[in-house]
Amino acid sequence: MNTLLNNISIPGFFDAKLAFDSLPTILSGLPMSLFLLVVCFALANVLGILIMLMRTSSHRFLSWPARFYISFLRGIPMLVILFITYFGFNMAALPAAILSFTIAPAAFIAEYYRSAFLGVDEGQFEAARSLGLPYHNIILNVILPQAFRIALPSLGNVMLDLFKGTSLAAMITVSEMFMEAKVVAGAAQDYMSIYIVVAVIYWLVCCLLSFGQSFLEGHLATWSKEKAG
């Protein structure tokens, strides 16, 4: 094994043995990265839908705050948001990360849902309303499922960006994957080898997430055709 690793190594650039030996430590932070992804993406979708409904409201006291929220959160770097929640509000590291990775993506998600919401045939709303369905039932059971299918590719991009963005949580001491990689790299004084390893891991996970997104898109497309037929 050592001989094989030495053959893979590039002196002064990549140490394969160090990369292989450091994998367990680096991967020990992956569950936290995935935890942040799942929790924050779910919360960001809920918040994004609420912001979208406010944004599309005919009442200015609802639409204007939503417009400001979207504009403000889309215009601030994630690292700044993390520092504001962690240092400014003196929050613990993990709650600060969860809050930051929820409120920022929600601004983008709100706009993606708004675009998808407006892309749904207006006749769907009129038909549901003619049946006497309450407004909240029309939104939840008729419009949003169709809007979700339209917005899915954009939501997939948000999911990938969010997963990669969880690496910023290392800046406020959250022990996720990149934080573990920084510790190993600092101890070994070989940042290039370790960062190449962590880059490959992030890429592989993103490939799996993209595959899941494509599978869901295909499943929803098939379901939609069967329902229409």
HUWOGI-V794133 format. One record per residue. RES is the residue in one letter. OMEGA is omega in whole degrees, 0 to 359 (NA if undefined). NEAR is the number of other C-alpha atoms within 12 Angstrom. Layout:
RES,OMEGA,NEAR + RES,OMEGA,NEAR
This chain:
M,180,11 + N,179,15 + T,179,10 + L,180,12 + L,179,18 + N,178,17 + N,180,14 + I,184,19 + S,174,20 + I,185,16 + P,179,16 + G,182,12 + F,183,17 + F,178,23 + D,185,30 + A,181,28 + K,177,25 + L,180,34 + A,180,36 + F,182,26 + D,183,21 + S,183,32 + L,181,28 + P,180,19 + T,180,27 + I,182,35 + L,177,30 + S,177,21 + G,181,32 + L,178,30 + P,178,23 + M,177,29 + S,179,39 + L,177,30 + F,179,24 + L,180,37 + L,185,37 + V,183,23 + V,185,27 + C,179,35 + F,178,38 + A,180,25 + L,180,25 + A,177,34 + N,178,36 + V,180,24 + L,180,30 + G,178,35 + I,178,36 + L,179,31 + I,179,36 + M,179,37 + L,175,33 + M,183,27 + R,182,32 + T,180,26 + S,177,18 + S,179,12 + H,184,13 + R,181,14 + F,173,14 + L,185,19 + S,182,20 + W,175,20 + P,178,23 + A,177,32 + R,180,26 + F,180,19 + Y,181,29 + I,181,31 + S,184,20 + F,184,20 + L,177,31 + R,185,22 + G,182,17 + I,176,21 + P,181,18 + M,181,31 + L,178,26 + V,178,24 + I,178,31 + L,181,39 + F,179,27 + I,182,21 + T,185,28 + Y,182,27 + F,184,19 + G,181,13 + F,175,16 + N,180,15 + M,172,19 + A,189,20 + A,184,26 + L,176,30 + P,178,23 + A,179,35 + A,180,43 + I,180,38 + L,183,32 + S,182,41 + F,174,46 + T,188,39 + I,181,36 + A,178,40 + P,181,48 + A,179,39 + A,178,40 + F,180,41 + I,179,44 + A,180,41 + E,177,36 + Y,177,33 + Y,180,40 + R,178,34 + S,179,27 + A,179,29 + F,180,32 + L,179,25 + G,178,21 + V,181,24 + D,181,18 + E,178,18 + G,177,14 + Q,179,24 + F,181,28 + E,180,19 + A,180,15 + A,180,22 + R,179,19 + S,177,13 + L,177,13 + G,180,13 + L,176,18 + P,184,16 + Y,183,18 + H,176,16 + N,178,17 + I,181,23 + I,187,26 + L,189,22 + N,183,18 + V,188,27 + I,186,33 + L,177,33 + P,178,24 + Q,178,29 + A,179,34 + F,180,35 + R,179,32 + I,185,27 + A,188,31 + L,179,32 + P,179,27 + S,177,28 + L,176,37 + G,177,33 + N,177,25 + V,180,36 + M,179,38 + L,179,31 + D,180,28 + L,179,40 + F,178,41 + K,181,33 + G,178,36 + T,177,45 + S,179,37 + L,179,35 + A,176,41 + A,181,30 + M,177,28 + I,170,31 + T,174,26 + V,185,31 + S,175,32 + E,191,37 + M,182,43 + F,177,42 + M,178,31 + E,178,34 + A,178,39 + K,180,33 + V,180,24 + V,181,32 + A,179,28 + G,180,17 + A,182,14 + A,185,20 + Q,177,17 + D,184,26 + Y,182,26 + M,182,26 + S,183,33 + I,182,38 + Y,173,33 + I,179,27 + V,183,35 + V,177,36 + A,179,22 + V,179,20 + I,178,27 + Y,180,31 + W,181,18 + L,179,17 + V,178,26 + C,176,26 + C,178,19 + L,178,18 + L,179,28 + S,177,25 + F,178,17 + G,177,19 + Q,179,25 + S,178,21 + F,180,17 + L,177,20 + E,180,23 + G,180,17 + H,181,16 + L,178,21 + A,178,19 + T,180,15 + W,180,16 + S,179,16 + K,180,11 + E,179,10 + K,180,9 + A,180,8 + G,NA,7
